[in-house]
Amino acid sequence: MNKLPFERELGILEKKKEETNPEFGKRPEERSVEELLDFGIINLNKSSGPTSHQTSDYVKKILKVKRAGHSGTLAI
């Protein structure tokens, strides 16, 4: 049966199956909450109003972490 491209079932494309060397890290799903907070990234769509600095401060207070920063594109 012929199907249009958007009707076809999509599978996962995997170039090469590889194991992570525990000496250099681990899979994200194996990391503890503490590790995710220490080394993680939060993608946040900041609304207009608070500055990027204020938003970083909110994140620090909500997650009770010492460091948080911002980076990205500021668009109008």
PDB file of N, CA, C and O in Angstrom:
ATOM      1  N   MET A   1       0.837  -1.177   0.000  1.00  0.00           N
ATOM      2  CA  MET A   1       0.000   0.000   0.000  1.00  0.00           C
ATOM      3  C   MET A   1       0.888   1.249   0.000  1.00  0.00           C
ATOM      4  O   MET A   1       1.783   1.380   0.836  1.00  0.00           O
ATOM      5  N   ASN A   2       0.645   2.130  -0.908  1.00  0.00           N
ATOM      6  CA  ASN A   2       1.441   3.350  -0.989  1.00  0.00           C
ATOM      7  C   ASN A   2       0.966   4.355   0.044  1.00  0.00           C
ATOM      8  O   ASN A   2      -0.233   4.562   0.230  1.00  0.00           O
ATOM      9  N   LYS A   3       1.923   4.970   0.708  1.00  0.00           N
ATOM     10  CA  LYS A   3       1.605   5.984   1.719  1.00  0.00           C
ATOM     11  C   LYS A   3       2.391   7.248   1.427  1.00  0.00           C
ATOM     12  O   LYS A   3       3.481   7.207   0.857  1.00  0.00           O
ATOM     13  N   LEU A   4       1.824   8.357   1.825  1.00  0.00           N
ATOM     14  CA  LEU A   4       2.540   9.620   1.731  1.00  0.00           C
ATOM     15  C   LEU A   4       3.622   9.644   2.802  1.00  0.00           C
ATOM     16  O   LEU A   4       3.514   8.921   3.792  1.00  0.00           O
ATOM     17  N   PRO A   5       4.675  10.467   2.629  1.00  0.00           N
ATOM     18  CA  PRO A   5       5.773  10.480   3.602  1.00  0.00           C
ATOM     19  C   PRO A   5       5.324  10.709   5.045  1.00  0.00           C
ATOM     20  O   PRO A   5       5.867  10.093   5.962  1.00  0.00           O
ATOM     21  N   PHE A   6       4.336  11.589   5.260  1.00  0.00           N
ATOM     22  CA  PHE A   6       3.917  11.864   6.628  1.00  0.00           C
ATOM     23  C   PHE A   6       3.045  10.744   7.210  1.00  0.00           C
ATOM     24  O   PHE A   6       2.762  10.743   8.408  1.00  0.00           O
ATOM     25  N   GLU A   7       2.617   9.789   6.368  1.00  0.00           N
ATOM     26  CA  GLU A   7       1.800   8.671   6.830  1.00  0.00           C
ATOM     27  C   GLU A   7       2.648   7.449   7.209  1.00  0.00           C
ATOM     28  O   GLU A   7       2.158   6.523   7.854  1.00  0.00           O
ATOM     29  N   ARG A   8       3.896   7.457   6.811  1.00  0.00           N
ATOM     30  CA  ARG A   8       4.778   6.318   7.076  1.00  0.00           C
ATOM     31  C   ARG A   8       5.228   6.328   8.532  1.00  0.00           C
ATOM     32  O   ARG A   8       5.386   7.380   9.152  1.00  0.00           O
ATOM     33  N   GLU A   9       5.424   5.138   9.047  1.00  0.00           N
ATOM     34  CA  GLU A   9       5.930   5.013  10.408  1.00  0.00           C
ATOM     35  C   GLU A   9       7.428   5.308  10.391  1.00  0.00           C
ATOM     36  O   GLU A   9       8.167   4.774   9.564  1.00  0.00           O
ATOM     37  N   LEU A  10       7.857   6.149  11.299  1.00  0.00           N
ATOM     38  CA  LEU A  10       9.271   6.512  11.355  1.00  0.00           C
ATOM     39  C   LEU A  10       9.971   5.689  12.415  1.00  0.00           C
ATOM     40  O   LEU A  10       9.426   5.462  13.495  1.00  0.00           O
ATOM     41  N   GLY A  11      11.152   5.252  12.115  1.00  0.00           N
ATOM     42  CA  GLY A  11      11.960   4.506  13.076  1.00  0.00           C
ATOM     43  C   GLY A  11      13.132   5.344  13.531  1.00  0.00           C
ATOM     44  O   GLY A  11      13.352   6.449  13.035  1.00  0.00           O
ATOM     45  N   ILE A  12      13.865   4.824  14.457  1.00  0.00           N
ATOM     46  CA  ILE A  12      15.041   5.523  14.958  1.00  0.00           C
ATOM     47  C   ILE A  12      16.225   5.162  14.069  1.00  0.00           C
ATOM     48  O   ILE A  12      16.514   3.986  13.843  1.00  0.00           O
ATOM     49  N   LEU A  13      16.896   6.177  13.575  1.00  0.00           N
ATOM     50  CA  LEU A  13      18.081   5.975  12.753  1.00  0.00           C
ATOM     51  C   LEU A  13      19.293   5.944  13.671  1.00  0.00           C
ATOM     52  O   LEU A  13      19.559   6.903  14.395  1.00  0.00           O
ATOM     53  N   GLU A  14      20.014   4.856  13.636  1.00  0.00           N
ATOM     54  CA  GLU A  14      21.180   4.705  14.511  1.00  0.00           C
ATOM     55  C   GLU A  14      22.378   4.368  13.639  1.00  0.00           C
ATOM     56  O   GLU A  14      22.412   3.324  12.988  1.00  0.00           O
ATOM     57  N   LYS A  15      23.373   5.273  13.633  1.00  0.00           N
ATOM     58  CA  LYS A  15      24.554   5.035  12.817  1.00  0.00           C
ATOM     59  C   LYS A  15      25.362   3.864  13.347  1.00  0.00           C
ATOM     60  O   LYS A  15      25.717   2.944  12.611  1.00  0.00           O
ATOM     61  N   LYS A  16      25.647   3.923  14.654  1.00  0.00           N
ATOM     62  CA  LYS A  16      26.502   2.911  15.250  1.00  0.00           C
ATOM     63  C   LYS A  16      26.168   2.808  16.726  1.00  0.00           C
ATOM     64  O   LYS A  16      26.106   3.822  17.421  1.00  0.00           O
ATOM     65  N   LYS A  17      25.955   1.612  17.204  1.00  0.00           N
ATOM     66  CA  LYS A  17      25.680   1.389  18.627  1.00  0.00           C
ATOM     67  C   LYS A  17      27.017   1.412  19.354  1.00  0.00           C
ATOM     68  O   LYS A  17      27.953   0.715  18.963  1.00  0.00           O
ATOM     69  N   GLU A  18      27.103   2.203  20.397  1.00  0.00           N
ATOM     70  CA  GLU A  18      28.366   2.349  21.119  1.00  0.00           C
ATOM     71  C   GLU A  18      28.085   2.468  22.611  1.00  0.00           C
ATOM     72  O   GLU A  18      27.055   3.008  23.015  1.00  0.00           O
ATOM     73  N   GLU A  19      28.977   1.977  23.403  1.00  0.00           N
ATOM     74  CA  GLU A  19      28.877   2.068  24.861  1.00  0.00           C
ATOM     75  C   GLU A  19      29.686   3.261  25.354  1.00  0.00           C
ATOM     76  O   GLU A  19      30.706   3.618  24.763  1.00  0.00           O
ATOM     77  N   THR A  20      29.226   3.872  26.437  1.00  0.00           N
ATOM     78  CA  THR A  20      29.937   4.994  27.038  1.00  0.00           C
ATOM     79  C   THR A  20      30.980   4.460  28.003  1.00  0.00           C
ATOM     80  O   THR A  20      30.683   3.604  28.835  1.00  0.00           O
ATOM     81  N   ASN A  21      32.181   4.955  27.894  1.00  0.00           N
ATOM     82  CA  ASN A  21      33.241   4.572  28.817  1.00  0.00           C
ATOM     83  C   ASN A  21      32.963   5.249  30.160  1.00  0.00           C
ATOM     84  O   ASN A  21      32.944   6.478  30.225  1.00  0.00           O
ATOM     85  N   PRO A  22      32.745   4.480  31.237  1.00  0.00           N
ATOM     86  CA  PRO A  22      32.415   5.077  32.541  1.00  0.00           C
ATOM     87  C   PRO A  22      33.481   6.058  33.041  1.00  0.00           C
ATOM     88  O   PRO A  22      33.198   6.907  33.887  1.00  0.00           O
ATOM     89  N   GLU A  23      34.689   5.943  32.526  1.00  0.00           N
ATOM     90  CA  GLU A  23      35.757   6.868  32.916  1.00  0.00           C
ATOM     91  C   GLU A  23      35.457   8.285  32.436  1.00  0.00           C
ATOM     92  O   GLU A  23      35.931   9.252  33.032  1.00  0.00           O
ATOM     93  N   PHE A  24      34.676   8.416  31.365  1.00  0.00           N
ATOM     94  CA  PHE A  24      34.419   9.719  30.760  1.00  0.00           C
ATOM     95  C   PHE A  24      32.979  10.210  30.934  1.00  0.00           C
ATOM     96  O   PHE A  24      32.637  11.285  30.441  1.00  0.00           O
ATOM     97  N   GLY A  25      32.147   9.459  31.612  1.00  0.00           N
ATOM     98  CA  GLY A  25      30.777   9.906  31.827  1.00  0.00           C
ATOM     99  C   GLY A  25      29.798   8.764  31.793  1.00  0.00           C
ATOM    100  O   GLY A  25      30.183   7.595  31.782  1.00  0.00           O
ATOM    101  N   LYS A  26      28.527   9.112  31.775  1.00  0.00           N
ATOM    102  CA  LYS A  26      27.475   8.104  31.722  1.00  0.00           C
ATOM    103  C   LYS A  26      26.281   8.640  30.960  1.00  0.00           C
ATOM    104  O   LYS A  26      26.194   9.834  30.671  1.00  0.00           O
ATOM    105  N   ARG A  27      25.376   7.755  30.642  1.00  0.00           N
ATOM    106  CA  ARG A  27      24.177   8.120  29.898  1.00  0.00           C
ATOM    107  C   ARG A  27      23.323   9.062  30.745  1.00  0.00           C
ATOM    108  O   ARG A  27      23.278   8.907  31.965  1.00  0.00           O
ATOM    109  N   PRO A  28      22.644  10.038  30.130  1.00  0.00           N
ATOM    110  CA  PRO A  28      21.840  10.994  30.903  1.00  0.00           C
ATOM    111  C   PRO A  28      20.821  10.340  31.821  1.00  0.00           C
ATOM    112  O   PRO A  28      20.606  10.813  32.937  1.00  0.00           O
ATOM    113  N   GLU A  29      20.187   9.258  31.373  1.00  0.00           N
ATOM    114  CA  GLU A  29      19.177   8.619  32.210  1.00  0.00           C
ATOM    115  C   GLU A  29      19.773   7.891  33.426  1.00  0.00           C
ATOM    116  O   GLU A  29      19.040   7.492  34.331  1.00  0.00           O
ATOM    117  N   GLU A  30      21.095   7.723  33.443  1.00  0.00           N
ATOM    118  CA  GLU A  30      21.765   7.093  34.576  1.00  0.00           C
ATOM    119  C   GLU A  30      22.300   8.109  35.584  1.00  0.00           C
ATOM    120  O   GLU A  30      22.822   7.725  36.630  1.00  0.00           O
ATOM    121  N   ARG A  31      22.173   9.407  35.277  1.00  0.00           N
ATOM    122  CA  ARG A  31      22.689  10.444  36.160  1.00  0.00           C
ATOM    123  C   ARG A  31      21.717  10.712  37.306  1.00  0.00           C
ATOM    124  O   ARG A  31      20.499  10.632  37.146  1.00  0.00           O
ATOM    125  N   SER A  32      22.286  11.030  38.458  1.00  0.00           N
ATOM    126  CA  SER A  32      21.457  11.365  39.613  1.00  0.00           C
ATOM    127  C   SER A  32      20.894  12.779  39.445  1.00  0.00           C
ATOM    128  O   SER A  32      21.363  13.545  38.602  1.00  0.00           O
ATOM    129  N   VAL A  33      19.901  13.113  40.241  1.00  0.00           N
ATOM    130  CA  VAL A  33      19.312  14.454  40.191  1.00  0.00           C
ATOM    131  C   VAL A  33      20.386  15.493  40.488  1.00  0.00           C
ATOM    132  O   VAL A  33      20.424  16.548  39.855  1.00  0.00           O
ATOM    133  N   GLU A  34      21.261  15.197  41.453  1.00  0.00           N
ATOM    134  CA  GLU A  34      22.341  16.136  41.803  1.00  0.00           C
ATOM    135  C   GLU A  34      23.261  16.381  40.608  1.00  0.00           C
ATOM    136  O   GLU A  34      23.650  17.520  40.347  1.00  0.00           O
ATOM    137  N   GLU A  35      23.609  15.316  39.880  1.00  0.00           N
ATOM    138  CA  GLU A  35      24.470  15.467  38.708  1.00  0.00           C
ATOM    139  C   GLU A  35      23.776  16.277  37.615  1.00  0.00           C
ATOM    140  O   GLU A  35      24.400  17.114  36.963  1.00  0.00           O
ATOM    141  N   LEU A  36      22.494  16.025  37.422  1.00  0.00           N
ATOM    142  CA  LEU A  36      21.762  16.772  36.401  1.00  0.00           C
ATOM    143  C   LEU A  36      21.705  18.253  36.748  1.00  0.00           C
ATOM    144  O   LEU A  36      21.838  19.100  35.864  1.00  0.00           O
ATOM    145  N   LEU A  37      21.507  18.575  38.025  1.00  0.00           N
ATOM    146  CA  LEU A  37      21.474  19.979  38.432  1.00  0.00           C
ATOM    147  C   LEU A  37      22.859  20.621  38.334  1.00  0.00           C
ATOM    148  O   LEU A  37      22.975  21.792  37.971  1.00  0.00           O
ATOM    149  N   ASP A  38      23.910  19.859  38.657  1.00  0.00           N
ATOM    150  CA  ASP A  38      25.270  20.406  38.606  1.00  0.00           C
ATOM    151  C   ASP A  38      25.743  20.652  37.182  1.00  0.00           C
ATOM    152  O   ASP A  38      26.450  21.627  36.929  1.00  0.00           O
ATOM    153  N   PHE A  39      25.367  19.790  36.253  1.00  0.00           N
ATOM    154  CA  PHE A  39      25.926  19.859  34.906  1.00  0.00           C
ATOM    155  C   PHE A  39      24.881  20.003  33.813  1.00  0.00           C
ATOM    156  O   PHE A  39      25.203  19.863  32.633  1.00  0.00           O
ATOM    157  N   GLY A  40      23.633  20.281  34.181  1.00  0.00           N
ATOM    158  CA  GLY A  40      22.551  20.310  33.213  1.00  0.00           C
ATOM    159  C   GLY A  40      22.330  21.667  32.587  1.00  0.00           C
ATOM    160  O   GLY A  40      22.906  22.673  33.001  1.00  0.00           O
ATOM    161  N   ILE A  41      21.481  21.665  31.580  1.00  0.00           N
ATOM    162  CA  ILE A  41      21.089  22.873  30.873  1.00  0.00           C
ATOM    163  C   ILE A  41      19.573  22.940  30.887  1.00  0.00           C
ATOM    164  O   ILE A  41      18.903  21.935  30.652  1.00  0.00           O
ATOM    165  N   ILE A  42      19.039  24.100  31.156  1.00  0.00           N
ATOM    166  CA  ILE A  42      17.600  24.298  31.120  1.00  0.00           C
ATOM    167  C   ILE A  42      17.295  25.229  29.958  1.00  0.00           C
ATOM    168  O   ILE A  42      17.798  26.351  29.905  1.00  0.00           O
ATOM    169  N   ASN A  43      16.476  24.766  29.034  1.00  0.00           N
ATOM    170  CA  ASN A  43      16.024  25.623  27.934  1.00  0.00           C
ATOM    171  C   ASN A  43      14.760  26.322  28.399  1.00  0.00           C
ATOM    172  O   ASN A  43      13.776  25.678  28.761  1.00  0.00           O
ATOM    173  N   LEU A  44      14.797  27.620  28.387  1.00  0.00           N
ATOM    174  CA  LEU A  44      13.693  28.402  28.924  1.00  0.00           C
ATOM    175  C   LEU A  44      13.288  29.464  27.913  1.00  0.00           C
ATOM    176  O   LEU A  44      14.131  30.227  27.441  1.00  0.00           O
ATOM    177  N   ASN A  45      12.028  29.518  27.585  1.00  0.00           N
ATOM    178  CA  ASN A  45      11.522  30.547  26.686  1.00  0.00           C
ATOM    179  C   ASN A  45      11.071  31.716  27.570  1.00  0.00           C
ATOM    180  O   ASN A  45       9.951  31.723  28.082  1.00  0.00           O
ATOM    181  N   LYS A  46      11.939  32.680  27.736  1.00  0.00           N
ATOM    182  CA  LYS A  46      11.681  33.813  28.621  1.00  0.00           C
ATOM    183  C   LYS A  46      10.678  34.758  27.980  1.00  0.00           C
ATOM    184  O   LYS A  46      10.829  35.171  26.830  1.00  0.00           O
ATOM    185  N   SER A  47       9.662  35.086  28.744  1.00  0.00           N
ATOM    186  CA  SER A  47       8.681  36.052  28.249  1.00  0.00           C
ATOM    187  C   SER A  47       9.233  37.467  28.397  1.00  0.00           C
ATOM    188  O   SER A  47      10.247  37.671  29.065  1.00  0.00           O
ATOM    189  N   SER A  48       8.587  38.423  27.791  1.00  0.00           N
ATOM    190  CA  SER A  48       9.028  39.804  27.953  1.00  0.00           C
ATOM    191  C   SER A  48       8.685  40.245  29.372  1.00  0.00           C
ATOM    192  O   SER A  48       7.725  39.766  29.974  1.00  0.00           O
ATOM    193  N   GLY A  49       9.457  41.129  29.868  1.00  0.00           N
ATOM    194  CA  GLY A  49       9.250  41.610  31.248  1.00  0.00           C
ATOM    195  C   GLY A  49      10.528  41.463  32.045  1.00  0.00           C
ATOM    196  O   GLY A  49      11.340  42.387  32.077  1.00  0.00           O
ATOM    197  N   PRO A  50      10.730  40.296  32.704  1.00  0.00           N
ATOM    198  CA  PRO A  50      11.947  40.145  33.485  1.00  0.00           C
ATOM    199  C   PRO A  50      13.181  40.089  32.577  1.00  0.00           C
ATOM    200  O   PRO A  50      13.121  39.593  31.451  1.00  0.00           O
ATOM    201  N   THR A  51      14.281  40.602  33.087  1.00  0.00           N
ATOM    202  CA  THR A  51      15.521  40.562  32.311  1.00  0.00           C
ATOM    203  C   THR A  51      16.098  39.146  32.363  1.00  0.00           C
ATOM    204  O   THR A  51      15.659  38.324  33.167  1.00  0.00           O
ATOM    205  N   SER A  52      17.072  38.864  31.514  1.00  0.00           N
ATOM    206  CA  SER A  52      17.744  37.567  31.532  1.00  0.00           C
ATOM    207  C   SER A  52      18.419  37.347  32.881  1.00  0.00           C
ATOM    208  O   SER A  52      18.422  36.234  33.409  1.00  0.00           O
ATOM    209  N   HIS A  53      18.985  38.404  33.429  1.00  0.00           N
ATOM    210  CA  HIS A  53      19.635  38.312  34.741  1.00  0.00           C
ATOM    211  C   HIS A  53      18.607  37.947  35.821  1.00  0.00           C
ATOM    212  O   HIS A  53      18.878  37.095  36.667  1.00  0.00           O
ATOM    213  N   GLN A  54      17.439  38.584  35.797  1.00  0.00           N
ATOM    214  CA  GLN A  54      16.394  38.276  36.774  1.00  0.00           C
ATOM    215  C   GLN A  54      15.915  36.830  36.621  1.00  0.00           C
ATOM    216  O   GLN A  54      15.689  36.135  37.612  1.00  0.00           O
ATOM    217  N   THR A  55      15.764  36.389  35.379  1.00  0.00           N
ATOM    218  CA  THR A  55      15.322  35.024  35.134  1.00  0.00           C
ATOM    219  C   THR A  55      16.336  34.018  35.668  1.00  0.00           C
ATOM    220  O   THR A  55      15.947  33.009  36.256  1.00  0.00           O
ATOM    221  N   SER A  56      17.633  34.275  35.475  1.00  0.00           N
ATOM    222  CA  SER A  56      18.672  33.405  36.037  1.00  0.00           C
ATOM    223  C   SER A  56      18.576  33.378  37.556  1.00  0.00           C
ATOM    224  O   SER A  56      18.754  32.329  38.175  1.00  0.00           O
ATOM    225  N   ASP A  57      18.298  34.515  38.147  1.00  0.00           N
ATOM    226  CA  ASP A  57      18.147  34.587  39.598  1.00  0.00           C
ATOM    227  C   ASP A  57      16.950  33.756  40.058  1.00  0.00           C
ATOM    228  O   ASP A  57      17.029  33.072  41.078  1.00  0.00           O
ATOM    229  N   TYR A  58      15.839  33.809  39.313  1.00  0.00           N
ATOM    230  CA  TYR A  58      14.660  32.995  39.646  1.00  0.00           C
ATOM    231  C   TYR A  58      15.022  31.509  39.619  1.00  0.00           C
ATOM    232  O   TYR A  58      14.642  30.756  40.517  1.00  0.00           O
ATOM    233  N   VAL A  59      15.749  31.096  38.596  1.00  0.00           N
ATOM    234  CA  VAL A  59      16.144  29.698  38.451  1.00  0.00           C
ATOM    235  C   VAL A  59      17.002  29.267  39.640  1.00  0.00           C
ATOM    236  O   VAL A  59      16.807  28.186  40.194  1.00  0.00           O
ATOM    237  N   LYS A  60      17.955  30.123  40.030  1.00  0.00           N
ATOM    238  CA  LYS A  60      18.805  29.799  41.174  1.00  0.00           C
ATOM    239  C   LYS A  60      17.978  29.614  42.442  1.00  0.00           C
ATOM    240  O   LYS A  60      18.213  28.683  43.212  1.00  0.00           O
ATOM    241  N   LYS A  61      17.020  30.493  42.653  1.00  0.00           N
ATOM    242  CA  LYS A  61      16.189  30.405  43.859  1.00  0.00           C
ATOM    243  C   LYS A  61      15.266  29.187  43.823  1.00  0.00           C
ATOM    244  O   LYS A  61      15.120  28.497  44.833  1.00  0.00           O
ATOM    245  N   ILE A  62      14.655  28.919  42.699  1.00  0.00           N
ATOM    246  CA  ILE A  62      13.724  27.789  42.583  1.00  0.00           C
ATOM    247  C   ILE A  62      14.456  26.459  42.761  1.00  0.00           C
ATOM    248  O   ILE A  62      13.981  25.579  43.479  1.00  0.00           O
ATOM    249  N   LEU A  63      15.613  26.312  42.106  1.00  0.00           N
ATOM    250  CA  LEU A  63      16.352  25.049  42.157  1.00  0.00           C
ATOM    251  C   LEU A  63      17.339  24.975  43.323  1.00  0.00           C
ATOM    252  O   LEU A  63      17.954  23.935  43.558  1.00  0.00           O
ATOM    253  N   LYS A  64      17.485  26.087  44.053  1.00  0.00           N
ATOM    254  CA  LYS A  64      18.407  26.150  45.200  1.00  0.00           C
ATOM    255  C   LYS A  64      19.825  25.749  44.785  1.00  0.00           C
ATOM    256  O   LYS A  64      20.453  24.885  45.397  1.00  0.00           O
ATOM    257  N   VAL A  65      20.306  26.407  43.726  1.00  0.00           N
ATOM    258  CA  VAL A  65      21.666  26.188  43.245  1.00  0.00           C
ATOM    259  C   VAL A  65      22.455  27.478  43.389  1.00  0.00           C
ATOM    260  O   VAL A  65      21.882  28.566  43.446  1.00  0.00           O
ATOM    261  N   LYS A  66      23.767  27.348  43.446  1.00  0.00           N
ATOM    262  CA  LYS A  66      24.625  28.525  43.621  1.00  0.00           C
ATOM    263  C   LYS A  66      24.880  29.263  42.317  1.00  0.00           C
ATOM    264  O   LYS A  66      25.029  30.485  42.302  1.00  0.00           O
ATOM    265  N   ARG A  67      24.928  28.505  41.211  1.00  0.00           N
ATOM    266  CA  ARG A  67      25.286  29.142  39.943  1.00  0.00           C
ATOM    267  C   ARG A  67      24.248  28.865  38.869  1.00  0.00           C
ATOM    268  O   ARG A  67      23.745  27.749  38.738  1.00  0.00           O
ATOM    269  N   ALA A  68      23.946  29.879  38.123  1.00  0.00           N
ATOM    270  CA  ALA A  68      23.093  29.775  36.940  1.00  0.00           C
ATOM    271  C   ALA A  68      23.451  30.957  36.046  1.00  0.00           C
ATOM    272  O   ALA A  68      23.757  32.045  36.534  1.00  0.00           O
ATOM    273  N   GLY A  69      23.413  30.741  34.768  1.00  0.00           N
ATOM    274  CA  GLY A  69      23.744  31.822  33.844  1.00  0.00           C
ATOM    275  C   GLY A  69      22.793  31.796  32.674  1.00  0.00           C
ATOM    276  O   GLY A  69      21.917  30.937  32.588  1.00  0.00           O
ATOM    277  N   HIS A  70      22.969  32.739  31.778  1.00  0.00           N
ATOM    278  CA  HIS A  70      22.113  32.794  30.603  1.00  0.00           C
ATOM    279  C   HIS A  70      22.966  32.983  29.365  1.00  0.00           C
ATOM    280  O   HIS A  70      24.080  33.505  29.412  1.00  0.00           O
ATOM    281  N   SER A  71      22.400  32.538  28.262  1.00  0.00           N
ATOM    282  CA  SER A  71      23.079  32.632  26.987  1.00  0.00           C
ATOM    283  C   SER A  71      22.016  32.441  25.911  1.00  0.00           C
ATOM    284  O   SER A  71      21.042  31.721  26.132  1.00  0.00           O
ATOM    285  N   GLY A  72      22.179  33.048  24.796  1.00  0.00           N
ATOM    286  CA  GLY A  72      21.219  32.812  23.732  1.00  0.00           C
ATOM    287  C   GLY A  72      20.885  34.046  22.952  1.00  0.00           C
ATOM    288  O   GLY A  72      21.537  35.083  23.069  1.00  0.00           O
ATOM    289  N   THR A  73      19.859  33.914  22.155  1.00  0.00           N
ATOM    290  CA  THR A  73      19.431  34.978  21.259  1.00  0.00           C
ATOM    291  C   THR A  73      18.351  35.807  21.911  1.00  0.00           C
ATOM    292  O   THR A  73      17.381  35.272  22.447  1.00  0.00           O
ATOM    293  N   LEU A  74      18.518  37.095  21.864  1.00  0.00           N
ATOM    294  CA  LEU A  74      17.491  38.021  22.349  1.00  0.00           C
ATOM    295  C   LEU A  74      16.814  38.598  21.119  1.00  0.00           C
ATOM    296  O   LEU A  74      17.448  39.289  20.321  1.00  0.00           O
ATOM    297  N   ALA A  75      15.535  38.315  20.967  1.00  0.00           N
ATOM    298  CA  ALA A  75      14.795  38.778  19.787  1.00  0.00           C
ATOM    299  C   ALA A  75      13.659  39.688  20.215  1.00  0.00           C
ATOM    300  O   ALA A  75      13.157  39.606  21.336  1.00  0.00           O
ATOM    301  N   ILE A  76      13.274  40.542  19.312  1.00  0.00           N
ATOM    302  CA  ILE A  76      12.168  41.460  19.577  1.00  0.00           C
ATOM    303  C   ILE A  76      10.904  40.880  18.997  1.00  0.00           C
ATOM    304  O   ILE A  76       9.840  41.490  19.103  1.00  0.00           O
TER     305      ILE A  76
END
